[in-house]
Amino acid sequence: MATSKTPTMPSRSTLPGRSGASRLLRPIIGLLVLLIVAGASVATTWMITTRSQRQQPNSAVQINVGQAQGPSASPTTFVPPPTAPAAVPAPIFIPIEPFTVSVQSANTERMLHVALTLRVSDEQTRQRIEKYMPEVRSRILLLASSQTPESVQTPQGKVDLAAAIVKAVNKPFSPIPDGQYVTDVLFTAFVVQ
């Protein structure tokens, strides 16, 4: 009978180049290479962007350059907006006390309850409207009472009523030759009964 020898495996400590320090060194070297490549990429991107910004700090950019255009067309030039936006004045609102008027109806008596706020363009207009508030309320009441219930119940009817109020309030008051400037009428309550 033939005897077979089982091959014996050499122990790990006898294999060439397999030390504990070697196993730890490979991942560390791979990580260092990865960090160097990422750092070089970031540095290159930063240098390219800062160089292009230093060369042309406030120049205009042309759009559609190189594209086929008509014989008289010129490229569109984009000019960057100013750094600080223009100051927008705060809106000035004048609340009008709510009032109730009867509206014209052929077969029944109908009521309109309205509360509104006027938006004005300047401080002078606000002071003038507050000074002449009884006349402003009278103009609005006369206008509202001449409406029909059917017309003021539709969205377009409300828009038309607001435009008519703006027109009526913007008319000059008796001793003053020039008018005031109301820009909008905002309804805060609107009920038709």
BATI-821331 format. One record per atom (N, C-alpha, C, O): x, y, z. Coordinates in pm, whole numbers, plus 50000, padded with zeros to 5 digits. Each point is the difference from the previous one (the first is absolute). Last residue first. Layout:
REM residues N
XYZ;...
REM end
This chain:
REM residues 193
424215912450159;498874992750059;498725004449934;498924995150035;506885005349923;498775004349937;498884991450057;500054987749995;505395026750142;498834991450018;498815006349931;499745011950019;505874992350093;499095002649887;498844990250012;500144988049973;504925032050259;498724993350027;499065003749887;499965011549956;504415001750003;500294991750117;498744993050051;500094990350074;502065033149442;498824996950078;500394991050115;500654989749980;502195047849728;500034986350050;498774997750087;499825006750101;502285028349494;498964998350101;500004985350038;499874991349915;504055044349848;499234987650004;498955000850110;500155007450097;502765029849775;500444990049902;499144987549999;499924993249898;499675062550206;499674987150060;500344989449897;499535000649886;501545053150169;500334988349920;499784987350082;500894995550073;497045059149885;500874991050076;500224987449917;499384998249895;499545052749899;499424988550069;501044992350080;501185003350001;498515051949869;500504987049953;499434988850085;499635002150116;499125043749975;499894998149854;500474986449950;499484995049900;498055021550573;501324995849954;499924997149850;499154992349958;497025019850323;500915011549985;501364996449940;500775008949963;495724955050055;499525013149956;501055011349995;500195005549892;501484944350044;499055005250096;499805014949969;500845006249935;500614956049686;500455010250096;498875004150095;498825000049963;501484950249830;499575013249956;500445010350105;500004997150119;500604955349942;501115007649941;499595013749947;500865008149968;495994959950211;500815005750108;501165008249944;500455009450066;496664967949630;499235009850077;500865006750107;499915012150020;501954952449719;499755011849915;499285011050079;500345011849987;500354946850225;501295006649977;499785012949921;500555010550034;495724962350021;500355006650127;501335007449985;500145011350046;498464962149594;499165012050010;500305007750128;499995012450000;502144946249937;500525009949904;499205012950006;500575010949990;497904953050270;501285005050054;500595010649907;500525010150047;495614967649806;499695008950111;501285006050060;500045011950031;500434955449636;499495012449943;499665010150109;500265012049984;501064945250150;501145006849939;499555013449941;500705010150015;495964962050154;500825005350110;501205007749946;500365010550053;496944967149637;499275011350058;500755006450115;499995012250016;501634948049787;500255011549913;499285012450051;500515011149986;498764948250246;501385004850018;500315012149912;500675009350044;494264983750114;500954993049912;501415005150027;500175011450044;495985007350174;500244986550049;500974992249913;500514989650044;497785055649873;501084999750100;500274986050054;500984998050072;495545010249598;501305004349945;501124999050103;501134996649964;494314993150151;500524990249906;501395003949950;500864991449980;496635037850306;500534988350071;500634989849905;500994993550035;499125058449834;498954989850013;500604987950071;501204997649990;500265057250054;500264986849942;498784991050013;499125002350083;501565043150100;499494999949863;500214986449931;499624998549884;501975012050561;498534999050002;499415000149859;498844996349983;505895008750086;499554986650038;498484998749996;499484989549963;502485053149948;500374990449896;499484986050033;499474993149913;500005041250404;499175002849882;500274989949889;499084995549932;503615001750454;498624996150028;499095002549880;499164991649967;505345022850010;499934985449996;498564995350024;499534990749934;501365055550100;500194995649862;499854984949988;499384995049907;500515023550525;498815003649924;500124995349856;499044994549945;504695000550339;498944990450033;498735002949922;499324990749956;504195040049995;500394987049943;498924989750027;499604992749909;499915049350291;499725000849857;500364986949929;499314995849908;501705008050555;498545000149977;499645000749852;499054993449957;505655008650163;499374986950014;498475000449984;499464990949937;504595041750017;498735000749930;499224986950009;499264996649908;504985007450306;499425013250027;498605001049940;499115006050061;503484955449852;499575000150140;499335013350036;499065000250079;502824995949494;498814991450012;499514999750144;498795000450023;505195023449891;498865006649935;498734991650015;498945005450028;505174976850127;499565011150085;498765006949942;499095003750074;502934962149669;499434994450124;499465011250089;498894998950052;503435013349559;498684994749968;499334994450125;498805001850020;505615012550023;499135011649977;498574995449968;499045005950049;504454961949992;499555005050129;499045011949984;499075001450078;501234962149521;500935008350077;499365005150127;498794998550022;499084970049663;501375000149951;500965007950088;501194997050003;494234972750136;500375012749939;501495000149969;500764991950052;494704974150063;501465000149990;500385012749924;499545002249888;495934982450420;500575006649883;501514999150007;500605002150106;495144966750096;501235007150031;500535005849870;500034993449897;494844987050314;501085000449902;501185008050054;499905007250099;494844967849982;501135006050071;501154999649902;500244989949934;494005004150038;501355000649942;500965006250099;499715010250063;494934969149833;500905003550111;501434999249946;500444989449954;494285014649839;501414997449970;500825005050118;499975011850033;494494972749846;501005007850074;501404995649958;500234988449968;494265012149826;501254992750025;500995009350067;499985012149978;494434981849893;501015009050054;501234991750038;499904990650079;496594997049512;500214999050144;501035010350044;500755005549919;497694991849619;498884993950071;500204998850151;499024998550072;504185023149612;498665002649946;498894994750089;498985006650016;505925012550136;499434987249960;498555002549961;499285007350068;505545020150102;498825000549914;499584986049958;500764992849935;501755017450540;500325000049858;498724999149920;498974995450050;502675022950466;499034992149924;500325001749854;500275011049952;503444990950457;499125007849913;498974990749939;500224988049988;503935016050424;498934992049940;499115009349919;499585010550049;505924988150156;498705006549988;499044990749927;500394990649930;504955013350342;498974992749925;498695008049995;499695007550092;505085017649939;499084993050089;498924993049918;499555005449899;505365002549914;498735007250001;499054992050089;499904987949986;505855015749965;498764992250018;498785009350004;500055010850059;504894993249704;499045007950079;498744991750015;499264998249904;506414994649963;498604995749997;499165009050089;500445004350107;504664991549625;499225008250092;498534996149982;499455001249891;505734973650016;498655003849955;499295008150108;500244998350119;505145002649807;498984992250071;498625004349953;499785011949976;504534992449697;499355006550114;498934991150061;499374991949931;505214992349830;498585000849969;499315006650119;500154995450113;505135004149677;499144999950118;498555002049957;499685009249925;504184967149771;499405012950028;499044998850117;499284990250013;504904976249956;498725002549934;499455013750040;500305005250108;504954979949857;498975003250099;498695002749928;499955008649912;503704978449820;500184991950120;498935002850104;499544990650066;499485013749403;500785007050102;500054991950128;499104991950027;500414980349523;499225010050072;500875007150103;501054994850039;501024985249496;499574995650132;499235011050074;500295011849980;499794980549489;500685008650096;499524995850138;498804999650025;501304979249447;499484998950136;500845008650091;501224998250008;497645000849437;500995002350105;499324999550135;499015007050024;500114971949451;499415006350117;501075001350108;500734990550027;500245008749427;499904991950121;499415008050116;500245012150012;498214999349492;501255001350075;499874991850127;498894997650047;498675005949424;499944996750142;501375001750063;501024996749940;497575007849585;500095012350078;500004997350150;499995009550079;499874954649590;501025009349954;500125012550087;501105005650012;497144949150223;499645007249878;501085010049963;500945002150077;500634955350195;499035010650020;499715006549867;500694997649900;501974957650365;499535005649873;498905010050027;499014996950067;504794995050299;498834993149948;499555006949872;500225012049982;503445004050289;500374988149926;498824992249947;500194990449925;498915039750488;501165002449914;500354986949931;500084989650066;496325021150270;499734996149861;501185003149907;499795001749880;500455025450561;499204987949984;499734998049852;499865009849927;503985017850401;499184999749879;499344986449988;500634989550017;501225042350411;500054986949938;499095000349878;498875004850008;504065035350276;498724994749958;500194986649931;501044997549938;502255022850457;499735000549857;498654993749969;499504991650075;503295017650346;498645005249977;499665000449852;499255008849956;504944970250217;499165001450118;498565004549971;499084994750060;505064979449694;498875007849954;499035002150116;499044992550013;505194986650070;500275005549867;498865009049953;500275010349939;499514965250475;500945011250009;500205006549863;500215012149992;497114948950044;499335011350064;500935012150010;499535011349990;502124947849840;499035005649905;499265011850061;499625009249928;503424967750347;500745006449890;499025006349902;500235011249954;498074962950403;500485013050046;500775007349890;499955012349994;498424943949914;498905009450022;500495013550047;499465010249957;503734955149982;499385003449871;498895010350021;499915009849925;502254972350458;500905008749923;499355004449869;500145011649961;497534957450309;500075013050065;500885009649920;499645011649983;500144943549875;498725006749979;500025014050059;499545009449935;504194963450150;499955003749859;498705007549968;500035010249931;500504972050504;500935011049978;499965004749854;500035012149975;497444949750143;499445012050062;500895012149974;499505010749966;502114947549889;498815003749924;499395012950055;499655008849923;503954971950310;500475005849874;498825004649915;500075010549936;498964966250462;500565013250029;500485007049874;499795012049984;498734943349980;498875008950030;500505014250028;499405009649953;503874957249981;499285002449875;498825009650024;499785009149920;502654976850457;500845008649915;499305003349870;500055011449954;497874958250343;499995013650054;500825009549914;499615011549981;500484942549908;498675005549976;499905014450050;499435008449930;504494967650166;499945003049856;498655006349966;499945009649923;500604975350518;500835011849974;499975003949853;499925011849968;497914948350159;499295011650052;500785012949975;499415010249965;502674949149928;498865002449909;499205012350043;499585007949915;503874977350369;500585005849877;498875003149901;500025010649937;498724967150452;500445013650034;500585007049877;499725011749977;499024942649992;498835009050007;500405014450031;499385009449951;504244958950040;499325001349871;498765008950007;499875008949917;502704978750482;500625010249918;499265002149868;499915011449955;499064954350372;499505013150039;500515011049907;499345010349984;502164945149957;498565000149983;499395013650035;499035004249937;505594987750138;499735000849856;498505000649975;499585007149909;502114985850528;500175014049961;499675001749854;499505010649961;500534946050222;498865007650050;500085014649959;498975006349975;503444957049712;500125003950141;498785008250039;499275004149911;502594967249673;498695000850064;500155003750146;499744991850087;503764997149564;499365012949982;498645001550063;499245008849958;502524940749984;500785012149976;499115012349981;498974998949933;500034957450387;499775004949864;500795012949979;500105008450090;499674967350335;501114996749913;499795004749857;500944999149921;495825005750433;501195007650040;501184997249909;500945007849996;494964968949967;499905013749952;501245007950033;500395009149927;499974937550005;499305009050092;500065014349946;500855003149917;499154953649758;500925007350087;499215009650088;498925004549962;499194948749864;499995014249968;501005006950092;500074997350120;499714950149690;499935008750118;500105014549954;500815003449914;497404949049846;500915011449994;499805008850122;498885002750042;500444944649948;499215012349993;500965011749997;500905001150084;499894947949743;500415010250097;499095012149982;499765004749889;499514941050014;500085013649944;500355009650112;499534999050113;501154945749765;499685010250101;500125013749935;500935002649924;497994946149890;500825012149990;499545009950105;498815002150024;501264943449963;499185011550000;500875012150000;501025001250068;
REM end
